[in-house]
Amino acid sequence: MRLFVALQIPNDVRETIAQLIRELMPLDNSWKWTRAENLHVTLKFLGETPQEKLRRICETLRSVPCAWPIPISFRGLGFFPNERRPRVLWIGMEAPPTLIELAASTEDALAGIGMPREERAFTPHLTLARSKDGGLSEKMRTALAKYASGQFDVMNASAFHLIESKLKSTGAEYTTLESFSGANQS
C-alpha cells in the first residue's frame, strides 16, 4: 500500500484552486497538473507500506496531539527546488505554529513504530503541478508573476487523514482509509 498522512481541502477551496489550475494549464504543456480532487496538504509521506502495518499506523495516528482548528490561508506561489530549476509549482500556506507541530508530532509518532523519518524539514504547501524538464514557458512565467503574492482562499482544518494512493495510467487515485481528530491539547 502506498500511504500518506494529509489534510484534505474543503470543496469550496478546492474549486477556487481548480479555477487557477484551469487558467494556468493551457500556458505550458510541459507541466503535469494535480487533479482538483487530489489536492491535499501532505503532513507525512509513508510510501510503500505493508498491509500488516496498517492497524498499528492507525492506532498511532489516533494518539497524535493537536489543537484544533488550524486556520490556513493559501497565499502566494513558489517552486521547489527554486525558480531557476522549477520542478514543483506550489501554493504557499500561512498557518499558526500548530500546523508545524502537527506535522512534527505525526513524524515523531510514526518514527516510534519504525516508519522512516523525512530527511527534509516540513514546508507547508499545496502542490499544483510538476515538471520533468524543469522548464517554464514565458507565458507561464508572466501568468505566475501575476499571482506570486496573491491570496487564494482560507480553511479551518479540524482533522487529518491516512490516505492510500493507487498509481494508475490516468493519474493517482486517493482513498481515505481513516480520519483523525487527534488527541486534543489544552
NORSULKA-V93216 format. One record per backbone hydrogen bond with DSSP energy under -1.0 kcal/mol. NH is the residue of the N-H (numbers start at 0). CO is the residue of the C=O. If there is no record, write none. Layout:
# NORSULKA-V93216
nh->NH co->CO
nh->NH co->CO
This chain:
# NORSULKA-V93216
nh->2 co->46
nh->3 co->162
nh->4 co->43
nh->5 co->160
nh->6 co->40
nh->13 co->9
nh->14 co->10
nh->15 co->11
nh->16 co->12
nh->17 co->13
nh->18 co->14
nh->19 co->15
nh->20 co->16
nh->21 co->17
nh->22 co->18
nh->23 co->19
nh->24 co->20
nh->26 co->23
nh->27 co->24
nh->31 co->129
nh->33 co->127
nh->37 co->34
nh->38 co->35
nh->40 co->6
nh->42 co->4
nh->43 co->4
nh->45 co->2
nh->46 co->2
nh->48 co->0
nh->52 co->49
nh->53 co->50
nh->56 co->52
nh->57 co->53
nh->58 co->54
nh->59 co->55
nh->60 co->56
nh->61 co->57
nh->62 co->59
nh->63 co->60
nh->65 co->182
nh->69 co->156
nh->71 co->154
nh->72 co->93
nh->73 co->152
nh->74 co->91
nh->75 co->149
nh->76 co->147
nh->77 co->89
nh->79 co->87
nh->86 co->79
nh->87 co->79
nh->88 co->128
nh->89 co->77
nh->90 co->125
nh->91 co->75
nh->93 co->72
nh->98 co->95
nh->100 co->96
nh->101 co->97
nh->102 co->98
nh->103 co->99
nh->104 co->100
nh->105 co->101
nh->106 co->102
nh->107 co->103
nh->108 co->104
nh->109 co->105
nh->110 co->106
nh->111 co->107
nh->112 co->109
nh->113 co->110
nh->114 co->109
nh->125 co->90
nh->127 co->88
nh->128 co->88
nh->129 co->31
nh->130 co->86
nh->140 co->136
nh->141 co->137
nh->142 co->138
nh->143 co->139
nh->144 co->140
nh->145 co->141
nh->149 co->146
nh->151 co->73
nh->154 co->71
nh->156 co->69
nh->159 co->179
nh->160 co->5
nh->161 co->177
nh->162 co->3
nh->163 co->174
nh->164 co->1
nh->165 co->172
nh->170 co->167
nh->172 co->165
nh->174 co->163
nh->176 co->161
nh->177 co->161
nh->179 co->159
nh->182 co->63
